Amino acid sequence: MKSINQVLITIIEANRLVNAQNPHHQRLGLLLLDNIIEVQFRRRVEIAMMFDKTTWSSGVRKYNRRRRVKVARFHGELLALGVEENFITTQDQQMLAYGHRLRNHLYHEGREEDETDLDLGICLLFRFIVKHFPDWRGASGVMMIPPEPAIPYTEAMSDQSGQAPLMFGFEEVDPDVLFPDTEDFFKIDHWRSILSAIVTYDFKKDVRPLIAQRIQNLLDQLKSNIEFLTRDDDNDFNGVFSQRFAIMTNWFLENEKKSCPMNNPNVAVNIYLALNGHEERLLDIEDPNERQIEFFKVLNSHDFKKDILSSIDFARYQHLIDTVQTQSEAEGIANFLVAENELRELVDAVDECATDLDGYTQFMIDVIRGN
């Protein structure tokens, strides 16, 4: 019962927090929702791994040690395995990746990426819980009958054992029976009734206006940064990179000294895209020469797109914004997750490049002024 109570109490607390007017409470609620989904998901995966064995009859196990380590360490690998095992769909995978990224932003930076994130993320995560948790139930597949008598869920805070069966007011139980039928917690309909009782947040509200606003905000951010990067033809990104990547290579500094300018913002954005996810690893390389060699290996392995900025199909994304209200909500969510996934990495790279260029420009202004 402990794992079941963990799930239910987490959802109860998340529901309480997201219904608050204070955005700090709402942020905490989203963290709890993402956490309990991952906890339940990992329990499902652990069962799949437990039965995946090398035997004389079935041969070598399906998931080798390397895959198992990746699944244990990385959220993306966990979701990918969930798709392979048919725990979730590809759209579920995209939604959970989106929700987990929101969680990381809130947890590590203390704020949401965008003003629409809280509402949209909370709605989508609650929808996932209501859809999947009745099927998953305890997720572990095993439940020990606890010695503690059942209590109303409103009294759960006083249960020191953490395993007293929780009652939600709809059960038909003989008041003289201290131990109600805990087998109910294995039943899908029972879980649906519980979730109906404890989830009061309006997760069924129309999210299409939020979707339209979220994509519009992404496009506005992207357009503004591209305008800044392309405003001056004589921007020399060597100076920007010699500051940003000085600890990894002196190549950009040497280019600057030789008056070999790098004026193409497309090349600059490609460099940020190439280094995405590699920078921290490169900083851990102790030997400077080895670090520089690895730096250029990363750049050379990237598929550079010469016209990456001019080839962005803004019209397609604008069409999605303009038509989202005429689509079914399910179709709108599916299109949003695809579009957001397509744009996110590019938006981050362009934003980072523009931020570094702005910082370098301010630095040069201070140098010229003698500050």
C-alpha positions in Angstrom: 0.0 0.0 0.0 2.9 2.4 0.5 3.6 2.8 -3.2 -0.1 3.3 -3.9 -0.4 5.8 -1.1 2.6 7.6 -2.4 1.0 8.0 -5.8 -2.4 9.1 -4.5 -1.1 11.6 -1.9 1.3 13.1 -4.4 -1.7 13.7 -6.8 -3.8 15.1 -4.0 -1.0 17.6 -3.0 -0.3 18.5 -6.6 -4.0 19.2 -7.2 -4.1 21.4 -4.1 -1.1 23.4 -5.3 -2.1 23.9 -8.9 -5.6 25.2 -7.8 -3.9 28.0 -5.9 -3.8 31.5 -7.4 -0.1 31.9 -6.4 2.2 30.9 -9.3 4.8 29.6 -6.8 2.3 27.0 -5.6 1.4 26.1 -9.2 5.1 25.6 -10.0 5.5 23.2 -7.1 2.3 21.4 -8.3 3.8 20.8 -11.8 7.0 19.5 -10.2 5.0 16.9 -8.3 3.0 15.8 -11.3 6.1 15.3 -13.4 7.7 13.4 -10.6 4.9 11.0 -9.9 4.6 10.2 -13.6 8.3 9.4 -13.8 8.1 7.3 -10.6 5.2 5.2 -11.9 6.8 5.0 -15.3 10.1 3.7 -13.9 8.2 1.0 -11.9 6.6 -0.2 -15.1 10.0 -0.3 -16.8 11.6 -2.1 -13.9 9.0 -4.9 -14.2 9.7 -5.2 -18.0 13.5 -5.4 -17.2 12.9 -8.0 -14.5 11.2 -10.3 -17.0 13.7 -9.6 -19.7 16.3 -12.4 -19.1 18.8 -14.4 -21.0 17.6 -18.0 -21.0 18.2 -21.3 -22.8 14.8 -21.2 -24.4 14.4 -17.5 -25.3 18.1 -16.7 -25.9 19.9 -13.4 -25.1 17.9 -10.8 -23.3 16.4 -7.9 -25.3 18.0 -5.0 -23.4 21.7 -5.2 -22.8 23.7 -3.6 -20.0 24.4 -0.4 -21.9 20.8 0.1 -22.7 19.7 -0.5 -19.1 22.2 2.0 -17.8 21.0 4.6 -20.3 17.4 4.0 -19.3 18.3 4.4 -15.6 20.1 7.6 -16.2 18.3 9.5 -18.9 14.7 10.6 -19.1 14.7 10.5 -22.9 15.9 6.9 -22.9 13.2 6.0 -20.4 10.5 7.4 -22.6 11.9 5.7 -25.7 11.8 2.3 -24.0 8.2 3.1 -22.9 7.2 3.5 -26.6 9.0 0.2 -27.5 7.1 -1.6 -24.7 3.8 0.0 -25.7 3.4 1.7 -22.3 2.9 5.0 -24.1 2.4 6.3 -27.6 4.8 8.5 -29.6 2.6 11.5 -28.8 2.7 10.7 -25.1 6.5 10.5 -25.4 6.6 14.0 -26.9 4.2 15.4 -24.3 6.1 13.9 -21.4 9.4 15.2 -22.8 7.8 18.7 -23.0 6.5 18.4 -19.4 9.8 17.2 -18.1 11.7 20.1 -19.8 9.2 22.5 -18.1 9.9 20.7 -14.8 13.7 21.1 -15.3 13.4 24.8 -16.1 11.2 25.3 -13.0 13.4 23.2 -10.7 16.8 24.6 -11.8 15.9 28.1 -12.7 12.9 28.8 -10.5 10.7 30.1 -13.3 8.8 28.9 -16.4 10.2 29.3 -19.9 7.0 31.0 -21.1 3.9 32.5 -19.5 1.7 29.8 -21.0 3.8 26.9 -19.7 2.2 26.4 -16.3 -1.4 26.1 -17.5 -0.5 24.1 -20.6 1.9 21.8 -18.8 -0.4 21.1 -15.8 -3.4 20.3 -18.1 -1.4 17.9 -20.3 0.2 16.1 -17.3 -3.1 15.7 -15.5 -4.6 14.4 -18.7 -1.9 11.8 -18.9 -2.4 10.7 -15.3 -6.2 10.4 -15.7 -5.7 8.4 -18.9 -2.9 6.0 -17.8 -2.9 5.6 -14.0 -6.1 3.6 -13.8 -4.4 1.0 -16.1 -1.0 1.2 -14.3 -2.5 1.3 -10.8 0.3 0.4 -8.3 2.6 -0.1 -11.3 4.7 -2.6 -9.3 2.1 -5.4 -9.6 2.5 -6.4 -6.0 0.5 -5.1 -2.9 0.9 -6.2 0.6 -2.2 -6.1 2.8 -1.4 -3.6 5.5 -2.2 -4.1 9.2 -3.4 -0.6 9.6 -7.2 0.1 9.4 -8.6 2.3 6.6 -8.8 6.0 7.1 -10.4 8.9 5.2 -7.8 10.4 2.8 -8.2 13.7 4.5 -6.5 12.2 7.6 -3.5 10.8 5.7 -1.2 13.4 7.2 -1.5 11.7 10.6 -0.7 8.2 9.3 2.8 7.6 10.5 3.0 4.2 8.7 2.2 5.7 5.3 0.4 2.5 4.3 -3.1 2.8 5.8 -5.7 2.2 3.0 -7.2 5.5 2.0 -11.0 6.0 1.7 -12.5 8.7 -0.6 -16.2 8.7 0.3 -17.7 6.8 -2.6 -16.8 3.3 -1.3 -19.6 1.0 -0.1 -18.0 -0.3 3.1 -19.5 -1.8 6.2 -18.7 0.7 9.0 -17.9 -2.2 11.4 -15.2 -3.5 9.1 -11.8 -2.0 9.9 -10.1 -3.5 6.9 -12.0 -2.8 3.6 -11.3 -4.9 0.5 -7.8 -3.7 -0.6 -8.2 -5.6 -3.8 -10.2 -2.7 -5.0 -6.9 -0.9 -5.6 -6.2 -3.4 -8.3 -9.4 -2.4 -10.2 -9.4 0.1 -13.0 -12.8 1.5 -12.2 -11.8 2.0 -8.6 -8.8 4.1 -9.7 -11.0 6.1 -12.1 -13.4 6.8 -9.2 -10.5 7.9 -7.0 -9.0 10.3 -9.6 -12.5 11.7 -10.2 -12.8 12.4 -6.5 -9.3 14.0 -5.9 -8.5 15.8 -9.2 -10.5 19.0 -9.1 -8.2 21.0 -11.4 -10.0 21.9 -14.7 -7.6 19.8 -16.9 -10.4 19.4 -19.5 -10.5 23.1 -20.4 -9.8 24.0 -24.0 -6.0 24.3 -24.4 -6.1 25.5 -28.0 -5.8 29.2 -27.1 -2.7 28.3 -25.0 -1.2 26.3 -27.9 -1.7 29.2 -30.3 -0.1 31.6 -27.8 2.8 29.3 -27.0 3.8 28.9 -30.6 3.3 32.6 -31.3 5.6 33.4 -28.4 8.2 31.0 -29.8 8.0 32.6 -33.3 8.2 36.1 -31.9 11.3 35.2 -29.8 12.9 33.5 -32.8 12.1 36.4 -35.2 13.4 39.0 -32.7 16.7 37.2 -32.2 17.2 36.6 -35.9 16.6 40.3 -36.6 19.3 41.1 -34.0 21.8 38.7 -35.4 21.3 39.8 -39.0 21.0 43.5 -38.4 24.6 44.3 -39.1 26.5 42.7 -41.9 29.9 43.5 -40.2 29.2 41.5 -37.0 32.4 39.4 -36.4 31.4 36.4 -34.5 35.1 35.5 -33.9 35.1 37.9 -31.0 31.9 36.4 -29.6 33.3 32.9 -29.9 36.8 33.8 -28.6 35.1 34.9 -25.4 32.5 32.0 -25.1 34.8 29.1 -26.1 38.2 30.5 -25.1 38.8 27.6 -22.7 38.2 25.1 -25.5 40.1 26.6 -28.4 42.1 29.7 -29.4 41.2 29.3 -33.0 38.6 32.1 -33.0 41.0 34.4 -31.3 43.7 33.7 -33.9 41.2 34.4 -36.7 40.3 37.7 -35.0 44.0 38.6 -34.8 44.5 37.7 -38.5 41.5 39.9 -39.5 39.7 36.9 -40.9 36.1 37.9 -39.9 33.2 35.4 -39.5 30.2 37.5 -40.4 27.7 34.8 -41.3 25.1 34.4 -38.6 24.1 31.0 -40.2 27.5 29.6 -39.4 27.3 31.1 -35.9 24.0 29.4 -35.1 25.2 26.1 -36.5 28.1 26.2 -34.1 25.7 26.6 -31.1 23.5 23.8 -32.5 26.6 21.5 -32.9 27.8 22.1 -29.3 24.4 21.6 -27.8 24.7 18.9 -25.1 28.5 18.7 -25.6 29.8 21.8 -23.8 29.9 20.4 -20.3 31.6 17.2 -21.5 34.3 19.2 -23.2 34.9 21.3 -20.1 35.7 18.1 -18.2 38.6 17.2 -20.5 41.8 18.0 -18.6 44.3 18.3 -21.4 43.9 21.6 -23.4 45.1 20.0 -26.6 42.8 17.0 -26.3 39.9 19.4 -25.4 40.5 21.4 -28.6 40.8 18.3 -30.7 37.5 17.0 -29.3 35.9 20.5 -29.8 36.5 20.4 -33.5 35.5 16.7 -33.7 32.1 17.8 -32.4 31.9 20.7 -34.9 33.0 18.6 -37.9 30.4 15.9 -37.1 27.6 18.4 -37.2 25.4 18.6 -40.3 25.9 22.4 -41.1 23.0 24.0 -42.8 24.1 27.0 -44.8 20.7 28.7 -44.9 19.4 27.6 -41.5 17.9 30.9 -40.6 16.4 31.8 -44.0 15.0 28.3 -44.5 12.7 28.5 -41.4 9.2 27.9 -42.6 7.5 30.7 -40.5 4.4 30.5 -42.8 3.8 26.9 -41.8 3.9 27.6 -38.1 1.8 30.7 -38.5 -0.8 28.6 -40.3 -0.9 26.2 -37.4 -1.6 29.2 -35.1 -4.3 30.5 -37.4 -6.1 27.2 -37.8 -5.7 25.6 -34.3 -9.2 26.7 -33.3 -10.7 25.0 -36.2 -8.9 21.7 -35.5 -10.0 19.2 -32.9 -8.2 19.7 -29.6 -6.5 16.3 -30.0 -5.2 17.3 -33.4 -4.1 20.7 -32.1 -2.1 19.2 -29.2 -0.5 16.7 -31.6 0.5 19.5 -34.0 1.7 21.6 -31.2 4.0 18.9 -29.8 5.5 18.3 -33.2 6.0 22.1 -33.8 7.4 22.7 -30.4 9.8 19.8 -30.7 11.0 21.1 -34.1 11.5 24.7 -33.0 12.8 24.3 -29.5 16.5 23.4 -30.2 16.7 26.1 -32.9 15.1 28.7 -30.6 17.5 28.0 -27.8 20.6 28.1 -30.1 19.5 31.4 -31.7 18.7 32.9 -28.3 22.0 31.8 -26.9 23.9 33.2 -29.9 22.0 36.5 -29.7 22.7 36.8 -26.0 26.4 36.2 -26.4 26.6 38.7 -29.3 24.8 41.3 -27.2 27.2 40.7 -24.3 30.2 40.9 -26.6 28.9 44.2 -28.1 28.4 45.7 -24.7 31.9 44.6 -23.7 33.5 46.2 -26.8 31.6 49.4 -26.1 33.0 49.5 -22.6 36.5 48.8 -24.0 36.2 51.7 -26.5 35.0 54.0 -23.7 37.9 53.0 -21.5 35.7 51.4 -18.8 
